[in-house]
Amino acid sequence: MEQENILEARNITKVYPGGVVANHNVNLEVRKGEIHALVGENGAGKSTLMKMLFGMLAPTEGQIFVDGKEVHFSSSSDAIAAGLGMVHQHFMQVPSMTVAENLILGAETGNTFKVDRKEAVRITNELSDKYNLKVEANEKVEDISLAMRQKLEILKALYRGAHILILDEPTAVLTPQETEELFEQLKLLRENGHTIIFISHKLNEVKALCSRMTILRDGKTMGTYDIADLDEQEISRLMVGRNVSLDIEKDEADYGKNIFSVKDLVYVDYFGKTRLDHVSFSIRQGQILGVAGIDGNGQSELVEAIVGTLRQQHGTITLKGQDISHAPVRARQEAGISHVSEDRLKYGSAPKLSLEDNTISKVYYTSQLKSHGLIDKKKVSAFTNRILKEFLVKYKSSKQAVSELSGGNVQKLIVGREFDYDADLLIMNQPTRGIDVGAIEFIRKKIVDMRSKKKAILLISADLSEILSLSDAIVVMHEGKIVGYIDDVKKTTENELGLYMLGVKEDSRERIGGAYCE
């Protein structure tokens, strides 16, 4: 007997102002008690569809059914009342409040003027035990791990009565061990009658967790499939429309001289927490050094110290024999540093400005784009279009706003801008986070191509498969320190990296010292 559908989207179309069609006759059928994957490239329409299911947007055409009844949501509150819960990729939490306070926020117990914190703690512990999602009710959110914050988001939805959970990239910041634990908890939720929509770019995880998947491409439904009937290559082809390989081939390492180093970097933040604890390493020409670690363990501060947006209290930064420890940001760029930021919209681009403005942002003040001392519009247009075409950015006009591009295309624009600068050191911070397999394949190939051109590359990534496939050597950070150094990447695994990342395993100081050479 076929299982009943608990959630349906029938012929959903969404047209934004200006005529942009995000979804066209999309269909989704989710059965009660299943973990159903939703996959597709960036810009395929996944986010728009989920926002309509969760009441954040209204469809232009089509129908939504929950438990067999048509619904018309005017807000997320309506969706929550109907039993839907959504866990966003970026957590909706107040860091200075406790886990229990965050859990009840917006649905408080007690009177209007006073929250019953004891009751909040009791509710949190009860839910935590019931669903085997262990959290520390009295801890402040800013002091807990990302894995616990993920559990808190799920508990918040369950507390509000969700029996259908939409999870958007829930493993993006988790170690292999934490991901495995989360999967066990999701399977337990399924066994207890909950239904889960799982959105992910990690096809190996989709294969491991889900029973069926719906694939979107260019805003249309490519079909719903039993996952057992498809391999990762077939899924990628349905998503992108061509064969995709994330196993990027690299030539044998042929290093040049040491070109970049950091020595004994120390940074203590405003609250007295040590974010960088005597970090030292060096990179040679033609070498990719990977940095692994759970988000929040010093990687962001390390990158900021190198590019000059944060000043370390101790230590030296050297590029091509030049001490740039106290140089301003532009001077570091001109000395030979390019930087792909971890947040493409907040730091890597100006979303409201045009593709041209964003593409020329590193060279606009030079003579390269000027005629008679003034910026030449024809040169700007030619420069921009050359980079956009070389890096396969899908765009309508070089004068359109960056905000009109999909995430993968924004990332390719940024990578193109930084790679075209012809720097000696390329800092790639989460270069493929939150983008589709087609864009991932393209950017990884470009990184390897830069390696073959004898560029030194610092690769920071939460995707351990990416770290392992691209890196020539790896350092692992935990609580601001380098705790592991792997110089033979072929002999390590994601699980071993996970042990370093969690602080379970740590190399000797002598071993870690091998990451730095004069």
C-alpha positions in Angstrom: 0.0 0.0 0.0 1.4 3.4 -1.0 2.1 5.8 1.8 0.0 8.9 2.1 1.4 12.3 1.1 1.7 14.6 4.1 2.9 17.6 2.1 2.2 18.5 -1.6 3.1 21.3 -3.8 1.1 21.2 -7.1 2.1 23.2 -10.2 3.7 25.9 -8.1 4.9 29.0 -10.1 6.5 32.0 -8.6 7.2 35.1 -10.7 9.0 38.0 -9.0 8.5 41.6 -9.8 10.2 42.4 -13.1 9.2 39.0 -14.6 11.9 36.8 -13.1 10.5 33.2 -12.9 11.9 31.4 -9.9 9.6 28.4 -10.1 7.6 27.1 -13.0 5.0 24.4 -12.5 7.0 22.7 -9.7 5.6 19.6 -8.1 6.7 18.1 -4.8 5.1 15.1 -3.0 6.5 14.2 0.5 5.2 11.1 2.2 4.4 10.9 5.9 7.4 9.6 7.9 10.1 9.8 5.2 13.3 11.8 4.9 12.9 13.4 1.5 15.9 15.1 -0.3 15.5 18.3 -2.3 18.5 19.0 -4.5 19.5 21.3 -7.3 22.0 23.9 -8.4 22.1 27.4 -6.8 19.3 29.3 -8.6 17.3 26.2 -9.3 14.5 27.4 -7.2 14.9 25.4 -4.0 14.9 28.4 -1.6 11.9 30.0 -3.3 9.9 26.8 -3.0 10.8 26.3 0.6 9.9 29.9 1.4 6.5 29.3 -0.1 6.0 26.1 1.8 6.9 27.9 5.0 4.7 31.0 4.4 7.5 33.4 3.7 6.3 34.0 0.1 3.0 33.5 -1.6 3.0 31.5 -4.9 1.9 33.2 -8.1 0.1 30.1 -9.2 -0.4 26.6 -7.8 -1.6 24.9 -4.6 -0.1 23.7 -1.4 -1.6 20.8 0.6 -0.8 19.7 4.2 -2.4 16.5 5.4 -4.5 16.4 2.3 -6.0 19.9 2.9 -5.3 22.9 0.8 -3.6 25.7 2.8 -3.0 29.4 2.1 -0.2 30.7 4.3 0.2 34.4 4.8 3.1 34.1 7.2 5.5 31.7 8.8 3.2 31.7 11.8 0.5 30.1 9.7 3.0 27.4 8.5 4.1 26.7 12.1 0.4 26.4 13.2 -0.1 23.8 10.4 2.8 21.8 11.8 5.8 22.9 9.7 9.1 23.9 11.1 12.2 25.2 9.2 15.8 25.1 10.3 17.7 27.7 8.3 21.3 27.4 7.2 22.1 30.5 9.3 20.9 29.9 12.8 18.1 32.1 14.2 19.5 32.5 17.7 20.5 35.2 20.2 24.1 34.3 21.3 24.0 36.2 24.6 20.9 34.2 25.8 20.9 30.7 27.1 19.8 27.6 25.2 16.5 27.4 27.2 15.8 31.1 26.6 16.4 30.7 22.9 14.2 27.6 22.7 11.1 29.4 24.1 11.8 32.8 22.5 8.7 34.0 20.8 6.6 31.3 22.6 7.4 32.2 26.2 6.0 30.7 29.3 5.1 33.0 32.2 3.4 36.3 32.1 4.1 39.2 29.8 6.7 40.8 32.0 8.6 37.8 33.3 9.8 34.7 31.6 9.6 31.5 33.7 13.2 30.4 33.2 12.9 27.4 35.4 10.0 26.2 33.3 12.0 26.9 30.2 14.9 24.8 31.5 12.5 22.0 32.4 10.9 22.1 28.9 14.3 22.1 27.2 15.6 19.1 29.2 12.4 17.2 28.6 12.5 17.7 24.8 16.2 17.0 24.8 15.7 13.6 26.4 12.5 12.8 24.4 14.2 13.3 21.0 17.8 12.4 22.0 19.0 15.8 21.0 21.3 16.6 23.9 21.8 20.2 24.7 22.9 22.2 27.8 19.8 24.2 28.8 21.7 26.7 31.0 24.6 27.4 28.7 24.7 30.6 26.7 24.4 30.0 23.0 27.7 31.8 22.3 29.5 29.2 24.5 28.2 26.0 22.9 29.4 24.1 19.8 27.9 24.5 16.3 26.6 20.9 16.6 24.6 21.8 19.7 23.3 25.0 18.1 22.0 22.8 15.2 20.2 20.6 17.7 18.8 23.7 19.4 17.3 24.8 16.1 15.6 21.5 15.6 14.3 21.5 19.2 12.9 25.0 18.7 10.8 23.7 15.7 9.7 20.6 17.6 8.7 22.7 20.7 6.4 24.7 18.4 4.7 21.5 17.3 6.4 20.8 14.0 5.8 17.3 12.5 7.2 18.3 9.1 10.8 19.6 9.4 12.6 21.5 6.5 16.4 21.3 7.1 18.5 23.7 4.9 22.1 22.5 4.6 22.1 21.1 8.2 25.6 19.5 8.0 27.5 22.5 6.4 29.5 23.2 9.6 29.6 19.8 11.2 32.5 17.3 11.5 32.0 13.7 10.2 31.3 12.5 13.7 28.8 15.2 14.4 27.1 14.6 11.0 26.8 10.9 11.8 25.3 11.7 15.2 22.8 14.1 13.6 21.8 11.5 11.1 21.0 9.0 13.9 18.9 11.7 15.6 17.0 12.4 12.3 16.3 8.7 11.8 14.9 8.6 15.3 12.6 11.5 14.5 11.5 9.7 11.4 10.8 6.5 13.4 8.7 8.7 15.8 6.5 9.8 12.9 8.1 13.0 11.9 8.7 13.9 8.2 11.9 15.6 7.1 12.8 17.6 3.9 16.6 17.5 3.6 18.2 20.2 1.5 21.9 19.5 0.8 24.6 19.8 -1.9 26.5 16.8 -0.3 25.2 14.0 -2.5 26.9 11.3 -0.4 24.9 12.4 2.6 21.7 12.5 0.6 22.4 8.9 -0.5 23.2 7.8 3.1 20.1 9.4 4.8 17.2 9.8 2.4 14.8 7.4 0.7 13.6 9.6 -2.2 14.6 12.9 -3.8 13.1 15.6 -5.9 15.5 17.4 -8.3 15.1 21.0 -9.5 16.8 22.6 -12.4 16.2 26.1 -13.8 13.1 26.4 -11.6 11.5 23.3 -12.9 11.0 19.8 -11.5 13.3 17.2 -13.1 11.4 14.4 -11.3 11.2 12.5 -8.0 13.3 9.4 -7.7 14.0 6.5 -5.4 17.5 7.2 -4.2 18.5 3.6 -4.5 18.0 3.8 -8.2 20.5 6.6 -8.8 24.2 7.0 -8.2 25.9 10.4 -7.4 27.0 10.8 -11.0 23.4 10.4 -12.3 22.1 12.8 -9.7 24.7 15.4 -10.7 23.8 15.0 -14.3 20.1 15.6 -13.6 20.9 18.7 -11.5 23.3 20.3 -13.9 22.5 18.8 -17.3 25.9 17.3 -17.9 28.4 14.9 -16.3 30.2 16.3 -13.3 33.3 15.0 -11.5 34.4 16.4 -8.1 37.5 14.1 -8.1 39.8 16.7 -9.5 43.1 15.4 -10.9 46.3 17.0 -9.8 49.8 16.7 -11.1 52.5 15.6 -8.7 53.7 18.4 -6.5 56.5 20.5 -7.9 57.1 23.1 -5.2 59.2 26.2 -5.6 60.6 28.2 -2.7 58.8 29.1 0.5 57.0 32.3 -0.4 54.7 32.9 2.5 54.8 32.3 6.3 53.1 33.2 9.6 55.1 32.8 12.7 53.7 32.8 16.3 50.5 34.7 15.5 48.6 35.5 18.7 45.2 37.3 18.8 43.1 37.8 21.9 39.6 39.3 21.3 37.8 42.0 23.1 36.4 39.5 25.6 39.8 38.1 26.5 39.4 34.9 24.5 42.5 33.7 22.7 41.4 33.3 19.0 44.9 32.7 17.6 47.4 30.8 19.9 50.9 31.0 18.4 50.0 29.9 14.9 52.9 29.1 12.6 53.1 27.7 9.1 54.6 28.4 5.7 53.5 27.8 2.1 55.7 27.1 -1.0 55.1 28.1 -4.6 52.8 25.6 -6.2 51.6 24.2 -2.9 48.0 24.1 -1.5 47.9 24.2 2.3 44.6 23.2 3.6 43.2 24.5 7.0 40.6 22.2 8.6 38.6 23.0 11.7 35.1 23.5 13.0 33.9 27.0 12.3 34.8 29.4 15.1 38.2 27.8 16.0 40.4 30.7 14.7 40.2 30.2 10.9 38.4 33.5 10.3 40.8 35.4 12.6 43.7 33.8 10.8 42.5 35.0 7.4 41.7 38.5 8.7 45.2 38.8 10.3 46.8 37.8 7.0 44.7 40.2 4.8 45.0 43.0 7.3 41.5 43.6 8.6 42.5 42.4 12.0 45.8 43.2 13.8 47.4 40.4 15.8 49.0 41.2 19.1 52.1 39.1 18.5 53.8 37.4 15.6 55.0 38.1 12.0 53.5 37.7 8.6 56.0 37.4 5.7 55.4 37.4 1.9 58.3 37.0 -0.5 60.7 37.8 2.3 58.9 41.1 3.1 57.4 41.6 6.6 53.8 42.8 6.0 52.7 42.3 9.6 51.7 45.9 10.0 50.9 46.9 6.4 47.5 48.2 5.4 45.0 46.1 3.4 45.8 47.6 0.0 49.5 47.4 0.6 49.1 43.6 1.3 47.1 43.2 -1.9 49.7 45.1 -3.9 52.4 42.9 -2.3 50.7 39.9 -3.9 47.7 38.7 -1.9 44.3 37.8 -3.3 41.4 36.8 -1.0 38.2 34.9 -1.6 36.1 35.7 1.5 34.0 33.1 3.4 30.9 35.3 3.0 30.5 36.2 -0.7 27.7 38.8 0.0 28.8 40.3 3.3 32.5 40.6 2.6 33.3 39.4 -0.9 31.0 41.7 -2.9 28.8 44.7 -2.8 25.4 43.1 -3.8 23.6 46.3 -4.8 26.4 47.4 -7.1 26.9 46.2 -10.7 28.9 43.3 -11.9 31.3 45.9 -13.4 31.8 47.7 -10.1 32.5 44.5 -8.3 34.8 43.1 -10.9 37.0 46.2 -11.1 37.1 46.8 -7.3 40.7 45.7 -6.9 42.1 47.7 -9.9 39.8 50.7 -10.5 42.4 53.1 -9.1 45.2 51.8 -11.3 46.1 53.0 -14.9 44.9 49.6 -16.3 41.3 50.9 -16.8 42.0 54.6 -17.5 42.4 56.8 -20.5 43.9 60.3 -20.1 43.7 59.8 -16.3 40.0 59.0 -16.2 38.2 55.6 -16.0 37.4 54.4 -19.5 33.9 52.8 -19.6 34.8 50.7 -22.7 37.8 49.3 -20.9 35.8 48.6 -17.8 33.1 46.8 -19.8 35.7 44.7 -21.8 37.6 43.9 -18.6 34.5 42.7 -16.8 33.0 40.7 -19.7 36.3 38.9 -20.2 36.5 37.7 -16.6 32.8 36.8 -16.5 33.0 34.8 -19.6 36.3 33.1 -18.7 34.8 32.0 -15.3 31.5 31.0 -16.9 29.3 33.4 -14.9 25.7 33.3 -16.1 24.6 37.0 -16.5 22.4 39.2 -18.6 24.3 42.4 -18.5 27.6 43.5 -16.9 25.6 46.4 -15.5 23.1 44.3 -13.6 23.4 44.1 -9.8 25.3 41.3 -8.1 22.2 40.5 -6.0 20.5 39.3 -9.2 22.9 36.4 -9.6 22.7 33.0 -8.0 25.1 32.1 -5.2 27.3 30.0 -7.5 27.6 32.7 -10.1 28.5 35.3 -7.5 31.2 33.0 -6.2 32.6 32.5 -9.7 32.6 36.3 -10.2 34.6 36.7 -7.0 37.0 33.9 -7.8 37.5 35.4 -11.3 38.3 38.8 -9.9 40.8 37.5 -7.4 42.5 35.0 -9.7 42.8 37.6 -12.5 44.8 39.9 -10.1 47.8 37.6 -10.6 48.8 37.4 -6.9 51.5 35.2 -5.4 49.3 34.0 -2.5 45.7 33.0 -3.0 43.6 32.8 0.2 40.5 30.6 -0.5 38.2 30.8 2.5 35.2 28.4 2.1 35.4 28.8 -1.7 32.5 26.4 -2.5 30.3 26.7 0.6 26.6 26.7 -0.3 27.0 26.3 -4.1 26.0 23.6 -6.5 28.1 20.7 -7.8 28.7 22.3 -11.2 30.1 25.5 -9.7 32.1 23.4 -7.1 33.7 21.4 -9.9 34.6 24.5 -11.9 36.1 26.4 -8.9 38.1 23.4 -7.7 39.6 23.0 -11.2 40.6 26.7 -11.2 42.3 26.3 -7.8 44.3 23.3 -9.1 45.1 25.3 -12.3 46.5 28.1 -10.1 48.6 25.6 -8.3 50.1 24.5 -11.6 51.0 28.1 -12.2 53.2 28.0 -9.1 50.8 30.1 -6.9 50.8 29.5 -3.2 47.3 28.7 -2.0 45.8 28.8 1.5 42.6 26.8 1.4 40.2 27.0 4.4 37.2 24.8 4.1 34.6 23.1 6.2 34.1 20.5 3.4 36.6 17.8 4.4 36.3 16.0 1.1 37.5 19.3 -0.5 40.4 19.7 1.9 41.5 16.1 1.2 41.1 16.2 -2.6 42.9 19.5 -3.1 45.5 20.0 -0.4 49.1 19.0 -0.6 49.4 19.4 3.2 46.9 20.1 6.0 47.0 21.9 9.3 44.0 21.4 11.7 42.9 24.1 14.1 41.2 23.7 17.4 40.5 26.5 19.9 42.9 28.8 18.1 45.8 26.4 17.9 47.2 24.2 15.3 46.7 20.7 16.7 47.5 18.6 13.7 49.9 18.7 10.7 49.4 16.2 7.9 52.1 16.2 5.2 51.0 13.0 3.5 47.3 13.7 2.7 46.7 10.4 0.9 47.2 8.6 4.2 44.6 10.4 6.2 40.7 10.3 6.2 37.8 12.6 7.0 37.3 10.7 10.3 40.9 11.3 11.4 40.5 15.0 10.6 37.3 15.0 12.6 39.2 13.7 15.7 41.7 16.6 15.4 38.9 19.1 14.9 37.0 17.9 18.0 40.2 18.1 20.1 40.3 14.3 20.7 43.6 14.0 18.9 46.6 16.3 18.9 50.1 16.0 17.4 53.3 16.7 19.3 54.7 20.2 19.2 57.7 18.8 17.2 55.3 17.4 14.6 53.3 20.5 14.3 56.5 22.5 13.9 57.0 20.8 10.6 54.3 23.1 9.1 56.7 26.0 9.4 60.0 26.4 7.5 62.3 29.5 7.4 
